[in-house]
Each structure stands twice: as structure tokens, then as C-alpha cells.
Amino acid sequence: EAGVAQSPRYKIIEKRQSVAFWCNPISGHATLYWYQQILGQGPKLLIQFQNNGVVDDSQLPKDRFSAERLKGVDSTLKIQPAKLEDSAVYLCASSLGASRQTQYFGPGTRLLVL
Amino acid sequence: AQKVTQAQTEISVVEKEDVTLDCVYETRDTTYYLFWYKQPPSGELVFLIRRNSFDEQNEISGRYSWNFQKSTSSFNFTITASQVVDSAVYFCALPSGSARQLTFGSGTQLTVLP
């Protein structure tokens, strides 16, 4: 069974530029999560989708971050404009359902904002 | 609020030594799950185990074992006869919030020296 796919794996941009990350969850997984992991810290949730609806985006900086999962399968996370403090690893995870289900993570996208 | 504490920031052992990684948690939930994930240098979070708060029996999987003690709110992870390939950051996590997103500890960097 294929795991969670993410692209690109690495991205370097200058501040104020925009960037987009893509995630394809495990087939059949209804719940999709985007986490931000700053160096030396544990991942922190940005947004959670159940199918194509947003369950929780309370930690998403909505002035610059946006995410969508239009067809309830793959998802895109966008940052516009990027700031230096956005440098982090962006992890996508998926699970069969939200409640107490195991989350499986993709390889992440390492973003460096100069 | 949910909280996960991993007090050991870094641990270094020599190959074949046993090592225990500590995890202490806080939760107001009466039933809950606890997770351990491994993050090797490649960056992907690898699921290791999920335990239900109802089940306090120790679990063993090969060289890995977990000790769950509800009375002390701890869920410790032991690697027996450590190997160089065990070098990674290990995270303990607890679902939180109405959407059950994972709250991670800050992680323990384990280095196994040959």
C-alpha cells in the first residue's frame, strides 16, 4: 500500500514570495492533516480536513496561509507571502477517520525562507 | 489542556546498550490513546505504537517495549540492545481537541554510537 506522498521535498524561496505544497494521502483515508515542524520542536497542527471539509484550522495563520482539499483526496497548502519564520518542515498526515485513528505521515517538505 | 513532556532532549548510548525514553502526559480525558513516532534523519515520522488508556499491560515488539503507567501518567519506551539504525528523534503524542489532532512532545534525540 502506498504511503502519504508529498512534493516538493525541498524548497528555497525569498521572503515575500509565495509557495505551494502538495499532499496525496493514503487511499481511502478520509482525514488529512497539515503540520508545521520548526527545527527542534514537535509538529504542530495547522489544519485538519475530513473529506473536503475543514474540521479545525484554528492554528492556521490565515492572513498568509491557505489550504484546500477540493475533491476530498489530495490537498494543497499555500503560503503567500512567506516570512522568515515560516522556515520549517511541513508534514502531511492522513488517517481513516479523525477519532483516535492512527495518523500516518508523509516525508515532509523542507522550506527555507531567505 | 493536553500536554506531553519529554524531559530528555538528547541521549547518547553505545551500541548494544539498553535505553529508555521517558514520556509524561497530562489529559482531562477519561479514555485516550497514546502514540510513539520515530523521526529518522530523512524526516518522515514513522508510527511505532498506539496504546489505549484501558490497557496498562506492557507491550513488547522485538527490541522495543513500552511501559504504560496510568497512575504516574507515563508512557515510557525502551529499546533493548540498541543499534546504530535506532538513531533518530522519538516523539510521544496524545490526541487532543474536538478534532483529535495530535499534541506532540518536544522529542528526544537518540544517538547510538558504534
Boltz contact constraints between the chains, C-beta under 6 A:
constraints:
  - contact:
      token1: [A, 42]
      token2: [B, 91]
      max_distance: 6.0
  - contact:
      token1: [A, 42]
      token2: [B, 104]
      max_distance: 6.0
  - contact:
      token1: [A, 42]
      token2: [B, 105]
      max_distance: 6.0
  - contact:
      token1: [A, 42]
      token2: [B, 106]
      max_distance: 6.0
  - contact:
      token1: [A, 42]
      token2: [B, 107]
      max_distance: 6.0
  - contact:
      token1: [A, 43]
      token2: [B, 104]
      max_distance: 6.0
  - contact:
      token1: [A, 45]
      token2: [B, 101]
      max_distance: 6.0
  - contact:
      token1: [A, 48]
      token2: [B, 99]
      max_distance: 6.0
  - contact:
      token1: [A, 48]
      token2: [B, 101]
      max_distance: 6.0
  - contact:
      token1: [A, 55]
      token2: [B, 99]
      max_distance: 6.0
  - contact:
      token1: [A, 56]
      token2: [B, 99]
      max_distance: 6.0
  - contact:
      token1: [A, 98]
      token2: [B, 99]
      max_distance: 6.0
  - contact:
      token1: [A, 98]
      token2: [B, 100]
      max_distance: 6.0
  - contact:
      token1: [A, 99]
      token2: [B, 100]
      max_distance: 6.0
  - contact:
      token1: [A, 100]
      token2: [B, 33]
      max_distance: 6.0
  - contact:
      token1: [A, 102]
      token2: [B, 47]
      max_distance: 6.0
  - contact:
      token1: [A, 102]
      token2: [B, 50]
      max_distance: 6.0
  - contact:
      token1: [A, 105]
      token2: [B, 45]
      max_distance: 6.0
  - contact:
      token1: [A, 107]
      token2: [B, 43]
      max_distance: 6.0
  - contact:
      token1: [A, 107]
      token2: [B, 44]
      max_distance: 6.0
  - contact:
      token1: [A, 108]
      token2: [B, 43]
      max_distance: 6.0
